[in-house]
Every structure is written in C-alpha cells, then in structure tokens.
Amino acid sequence: MSRSTRTANRLLLAALVVLVVPFAVSAVTAPTIGAADTGDETEGPRQTLVGSQGGGTGLHADGSVYLLSGSEMVWQEGSADSYFDVTMTDDDRVLAGFMHSGYTDCGPYESPCTRTGYRVIDPAGDDPEVVSEHSFPVRTRKNSEVHDVEPLPSGELVLTDMDAERIYTIDENGETTWEWRASGFYDAPDDPTRVDWLHINDVDYLGEDRFLVSVRNANQLLVIERGAGVVEVINEDTDASDDSDCTQFDQLADTDGDGDVRCGDPDLLDHQHNPQWLGDGAVLVADSENNRIVELHRTDDGGWEEAWVLTRAEGVAFSWPRDADRLANGNTLVTDSANQRIVEVNESGETVWSYRTPLIPYEAERLPAGETVGATLYGSPGDTSEAREVPVLSFVLQLVRTSLPIPFWVSELHVGTTLLAVVLGLAGGGVYLRELVVARRTG
C-alpha cells in the first residue's frame, strides 16, 4: 500500500469518526422528552386537538389533524399535504386550515396545482371524514397557505390569506363579506403572490368587530377594527436599524423609497406565530425565531414589554415554537414545532404534561375551551436560561429545522462536525483521485 493510499484511508476514517461519533453519543445521552404527565387532571385525561404541518422537504407532506386523550391518539385525519390551525366547533366538528397539491381546478394557474383554505372534518364514526372544503388555487405551495380560520358570532368565518396578504370574512355560502388588505398599511410589492411578503399567519376575534392579527415577517401584531383598519400596533417600528431582520429572504422591501420599512424590534418579537389576547394590555406570543414564549404587557407610554418569558421545558430549549395558549387551569400549552413536541407548563416553567408528536406540529388546542380571549396573567419569569448561539452554525441549524424533521438533540456541534467530515472526506477522495491519475499516466 502506497503512502498516498494510507493518507487517503486515514482521512476517510477520520471523516467517518467525526461524522458518526458525535451523533451516536448525543442520541444515547439525549434527555427524554414527550413523556411527562403529572396526572393532576380531575376530569379525566387531557383532550388535545393538534394540527400537524407534517414532514418532507419544506414540511409539505403527511399533514394531519388528530385528537389526543392524554398521550393516546383517538383519531387522525391525514388527507392533506399540510394542516395548520385547528378549532373544534360547537357541533363537534373541526375547522382546519390546510394546503394540498394535485388539484385540476386551478383558475389562472397550470394544472395540477395547489389549493389552500379550510376543511371541515367530522370525527364521528369509525373514521374521521372531510365533509366540506373552502379553497382557492395559489401560484406556489410554499408560503401561500391559509394558516388560520375562526368562527365568528355572526355566523361568518374569518380567514388569513397569506397568498394575497389579507384577512377576510365569508358567509355560509362562501361569499366574501369583508376584507382587510395589508397593502394599505405596509409597503407592498407589485404582486404579493410572487414573494413571501408578510406571511400573515393568525387572526383572532377580540369582540366589538376587532381582530388580533399576526404579521410574521414584520415582527408585529395588529389590532384591526372592521371598517376602521389598524387601531393598534404591538411592536411598532421605531428604529430603522432593525429593518434587515424583516428584509431578509426578500420579504419586506422599501417599495415606496422612503428609506424605511415597517419592521418591529426583533428582540421583542421575531417572526412570531399564534398570539393569544389575554386581556386589555396583555398578549401571549410564540416568539418563534427567538425560540421562546413571551407574555407582553402594555406600558404606561403605550409600548409593550416582557412580563414573562419561557425558553425551555423538560431541560430542552425550545426550537421554533409556533403556538402558546394560556389554559383555563392557569397553565400554558406550548407547541414546540421543530422539537416535535407539545408541552404544558405552569407559571414557574415546570412541565406537567408533554407529548412527542409524530412529525412537525403547527398548533394545539386544549379542549373543550380551545384558545380563549382573556386568560390568567403571569408576572414572574419561568425558565429563561437560553441556548448559546454559534455564528453561522446556529443560522444553518435553524434553516434545517424549519425545513425538515430532524431529532431534537441535533445541535450546532453536529452541523460543525458534519461540515468537517465533508472536508475530510473530500480531501481523502482527492488523494485517491490524484493517485489514480498518476497511476494511469505511469502505467
């Protein structure tokens, strides 16, 4: 065996060791998640309704809606590529935002296409069944979905439309009765359907014709009044230095040329999901890109500040949490998407119940009440010890986590060692290739 061959073998062996050992050790020593249950429910097992975005590349496969009784799955409906927000209605049916591909009724787009909207699921009987659907075709299956649909006291439904960046209401016949378009408040691109502009992902009815709306890419929550427009902004734009957080990935842009975009402070909210209105002057938010749950209270000067923060549960830091609900028992239910778990914690941050989800969950509702308008306020922090970020590696890891289901224990260490293994493997392969070229020339 030549010296070059021995060198190549050593490099390839080193690549294998560097790749395999960190993953093996982390898998063996990882803490257990999704197994906590204090059993303190006096009225039987906890009933939790889950909307699962699913898995696959871009999280656009194997979506489902399912009901948990404790940690046992009672039923599951999985006919859509992805499901999102779920709501149990008074007649024991489920409203679920969804997207699905393969349609032939595509309007202005080529067939087959993707449609998005909501489905009504009847879980009665042996198998849950989709009994009706309201949907429309979209240009692309990515970042164009209807993430939320909610019933209104009027009998209408209100939906978010991420494709056209609006919220709108429909009557029982599916006819639009009112809409608010974000282009009247934010700098708008020529065609919102061609870019992931604002990513409006949640709407909640607050009463008195007011809605709480999550504008993810602007790091802002809006209170919108029907007929009046925006009446309050949570995390108002006060500093142009924050704009890069909202303009990344071609999201917001200074289309009116005034040198600024309407972007909230990313230290307060960063690409959030599913806020819950706890009462006048208080809101609970899944602060997704900050990997935390935060309760914000209005200050005397009209701003908003952190009143309670939680960054981890079961000894594991949150990763891309996308829902948090304050429950009737005073606890908080967290959907920790990239870690593929749902956890219930008390005010001190102690986990009282958890469930390891099959794939990537989007949102969870504790029945029978679901998410309420108005709930218990917290005033003391939970577990706020944060995971240390590593430049570049943390960014790469977050991109992977929000695109593919990966084990919760994969960390920046594994990203770094994988990159090192690739370099060593390429070096070893290069030595082999060079020796092969030399051998052919001399042979």
N, C-alpha and C positions, 0 to 999 in steps of 0.2 A: 504494500500500500504506500503510495507516494505521500510526501509531506503535505501537498495541497489537498489530497483526499482526506487526510487526517484533520486538517484545519477545517475543511468543509463539514466533516462529521461533527466536530466539536461545536461549530456554530449552530448547526441544525439541532443538536442535542440541547444546547443552551436555550435555543428558541422554544423547544418543546417544554423544558423545565420552567422557563419564565412564564410561559402561557398557562400551563396546567396547574402548577403548584399553588399559586395564589387563589385560583378559582376553587380548587379542591379544599384547601384549608378554610376559606370563607364559607363554603357550603356546609362543611362539617360543624363549624363553630358558630353559625348564624343563630341569633335568638329565634324563639318560636313566636310567630305572630298569628293572629286569627283564631286563637283558642281560648281567650278569656271569657268567662261567664260567671258572674258572682251569684247568679240565681236569685236575685233580690226582687224579681217581678212577682207581685202578689196576685196578678190577674192572669197568670199563665205565661207561656213563652212569648218573648218579644216577636211581634209581627212586623217585618221589614220588607218593603217593596223596593226593588232595585231595577234601575235602568242601566244596562251594560252596553258600552260602546263596542266592546268585543276585542278583536285582536287583528292579526295580519298586518301587512305593511300599511302604514297610515291609519291603523285601527279601523279599517273599513271591511271587516269580515266577522261573522259569527256573533253579531249583536243579539241581545236577548232582553226580555223583561221577565223577572222571576220574583216569587214571594218566598221569604224565609219565615219559618216558625222556629224561633230560637236560631239554631245553626243548621236546621234541616230544610232543604228546598222542597216546597209544597207543590209548586207548578212552575213551568217555564215555557215561554213563547219565543221562538228564535227564527222567525221567517224574514227578518230584515238584516241588511248588512250591518247597520248600527241603530241602536236605540239610545235615547238621551233622557230628558226629564220625564218623570212618571208621576201621575196623580190618580188616586183612587176616587171615583166619583160617588155620589150619593146612592146610585143604583148598583154599586159594587162592580162597576166596570173600570177599566184603566185607560186613561188618556196617555199616550206616549209619543213624544217627538221622535222622528225616525228619518233615515235616508236609506234608499235601496236602489241598486242598479239593475239593468236588464229590461227596462220598460220599452215599449214600442210607441206609446203615445207621448211624443217628445216635443210638440209645439215647434218652436223655431230651431231646435237642435236635431242633430243626426240621431237616427235610431241604430242601436239601442242607447238609452240614456239613463241618467239618474233622476229620480224624483225625490222630493222631500216634503214633509208636512207632519201630520199626526195620524195615528191609528187609534181606533177604539178596540180594546181587547176584552173579551168576555171570558173570565177564568172559570166559569161554572162548567160542571160536567167532567168527563174523564180527561179531556184535553182542552187547554185554552185556545180560543179562536179569535182571529181578527174579523170583526163584524162590519167594520166600515173604515174608510180612509179618506182623508182630505189631503191632496198633494198637488204639486206643480213641478214641471221639469226645470232642471238647472243646468248651467253650462258645464260645471265640473262637480265631481263628487266630493271634492276636498274644500272645506271652509265655506260651504254654501248651504249648510243644513239649517233646518228648523230645530233649534235646541229645546224650545220650551213652548208649551201650550197649557193654558189655565182656564177653568170655567169662571164665568162672571155671574153675579147675582141677577143680571138682566136676562140670563139665558144664552148670552153670547159666549164666544170663546175668544181669548186674546192669545196671539202667537208672536214669537220673534221670527224675523226673516233675515237671515244672515246673508242671503244672496243679494237682495236689494237694500239691505241695511235699514230696516224699518220694524216697527211693531204695528200690528193691525188686528182688528176685531172682525169676526164673522158671525152671521146669524145661523139659525138651524138649517138653512138651505145652502150654507157655504158661501153666501154673498158677503162681500166686504162692506162693513158698516162704518168703519173709521180707520184711519191710519195716521201714524206719525213717521215721517221720513227724516233720517239723520242728516241728510244733505242740507236741511235748513238750519242746522246748528254747527256742523263740522265742515271743514274744507273737504269738498267732495271730488273724487276723481271723475273723469268723463263717463266711465262705465263701472259702477261698483261690482258688477258680476264678473269682471275680469281680474280682480285683485282682492286679496283678503284684507279689506279696508278696516272696518271697525269690529267685526266679529261680535255683533250683539247677541248675547248668549242667554239672557234670562229676563223675564218680566214677571212681576208680582203685583196683584191688585191690592192697593192700600185702603180703598174706600174713597168716597167723595170724588169719584172719577179721576183718581190719581194712581199712577203706576210707578213702581221702582224698577229701573231698567239698568242692566249691567252692560256697559260698553267696554268690552275686554281690552281692545288694542289701545284705548285712550286712558286706561287705568282709572276709569271714572264710573261712578254710579249717578244716574239721573233720576230725579222725581219729575215725571211728566204728567201734566193735567190735560185731560181730554178737552180740546177746544182752546187751550191756552198755551200748550207747549211746555218747554222746560221751565220749572219753577224753582228747582234747587239742583246744585251740583255738589256731590261728595267727592272730594279730592280735586278741587278746582285747579286750573293751570295758573301757577304763579311765577314760574321760573323757566325760561327758555332752555336752560342747560339740561333739563330733563328730556328734551324732545327726542334724543337719539333712542331712548327706550321705546318710544312709540312709532318711530320711523323705520326701525329695523325690519328686515324681510319685506320691504316695500309695502308697509302697512299705511300709516298716516303719511301725508305729504303736504307741503306748503303750496297748495294749488292756487291760492289767491295772491301769493307773492308778498305777504306782509312780514316774512322772516320768522314766523312762529306757527306752531301747530297746537291744538288744544290737547295737551298731554298732562295728566296728573302726576304727582310726585311718586315715582316707583318705590320709594322707601315706605310709603304708606299703603299703596296698593299697586300690585304689578301683575297685569293680565289675569284678573280675578274671575271667579265664577260664582253663580248662585247665592247672591246676598239674601239675608233674611231681615226684614224690618222688625226690630224688637220693640219698638215704641218710638214716640216722637223724640228724636235726638239720639237714637241708638240703632246700630245695624251690625249684624254678624256676617262676616265675609270669609269665604275660602280664598285666601290670598295666594293664588296658585303658584306664580313664578317666584314668590318669596318663600314658598314651601312652609306655610303657616296658616293657622286660623286666627283671625283677629276680630275683636269686638271694638267698634269705633263709637265714640260718644261725641256729640256736638259740643263745641266750646262756646264760651260767652261771646266771643267775637265772630261766631258763625263758621269757624273752621271745624276740623274733625281731628281727634287724637285717639291714640290707642288706650283702651281701658283694660283689655285682657288679651293675652297672646298665648297661643299654644303652638309649639314647633315639633312635638314628637309624642308618641304613645307606644307603650309596650317596649320602651327602650330603643325605638327605631324612629329616626327623623322622618317627618312627612316628605313625600315626593309628589309634587303636582296634585295636591288636594283640590277637589272641584266641587265640594258641597259641604255645608255645615248647617245643621238645624239645631236650634235650642228646643229641647223637648218639654213636654208637659211636666215630667218629673224633675226638671231643672238641670238635667244632664245635656250634653251636646253630642250629636251624632255626626261623625266626620266620614266622608267618602274620600279615602286616600288613594287616588286613582293609580298612579304609577307603582305604588307598593301593592296593588291588587288586594285591598282590604277595606273593610268598614269597621269603624271603632266607635264605641260610646264611652265618653269620659265624663267625669264630674268636674266641678269648678277647679279643683286642685290639679287636674290633669291625670288623675288615676283612671286607668282603663277598667270599666266594669263589664264590658261585653265587646267581643270582636269576632269578625268573620273573614276568613281568607277567600276571596272571590275567585271564580274560575278564570276570568280574563280581566280586562280593564273596565271597572265600573265608572259610570258617569255621575250618577246621583242616587241617593237612597232616601226613602220616606218611612218614618215610623208610623204605623197605623195604630189606631184609626184616624188620628187627627191629621197626620201629614205635616207639612210645613205650615206654621201659623203666622199670622200677622199679629205681633205682640207676644212677648215671652219674657221669662226671667232674665234680669240683667246680672252680669258678673262685675266684680270690682277688683279682684285680685288676680295676679298672673298665674297661669298654670306652669307647665314645664317649658321654659324658654331657652334651654340650652340648645344652641344651634350647631348644625354640622359645619365644619370648616370648608370653605370653598377653595378650590385649587384653580388658578387661572388656566383657561383654555380647556383643561380636562373636565371641570365641572360643567362648562357650557356644552361640550360634546356629549357628556353623560346625560344631561337634561334633554338634548335633542333626541337621543336614542330612546330614552324612557317615554317620551311623549309620542313616539312613532311605532314602537314595538313593545310587546310584553316581555320584560326581562326580569330575572329574580331580584327581589328587593335588596339583597345583600351586595349586589354588584355596585362598586364604588369607583371613585377616581383612580384608586390603586389599580383596578383591573383594566381601566382604559389605558393607563400608562404602561402596564406590563404587556398588554396586547400590542400596543404600538412598538414596544421594544422587541417583542417576539417577531413581529413582522420585519423589523430592520435586520435582526439576526438571521432570520430565515432567508431574506433576500441576499444578505451577504454570503451565507453558505451556498445558496444556489448559484450566486455569481462566481464563486470559486470553482464549483463543479463545472459550470459552463466554460469558464476560461480554460480549465484543464482539458475539457473535451475538444475545444477548438485547437489547442496546442497539439493534442494527440493526433488529430486528423491532419494537421499540417505536416507533422513529422513522420506520420505513418505512411 
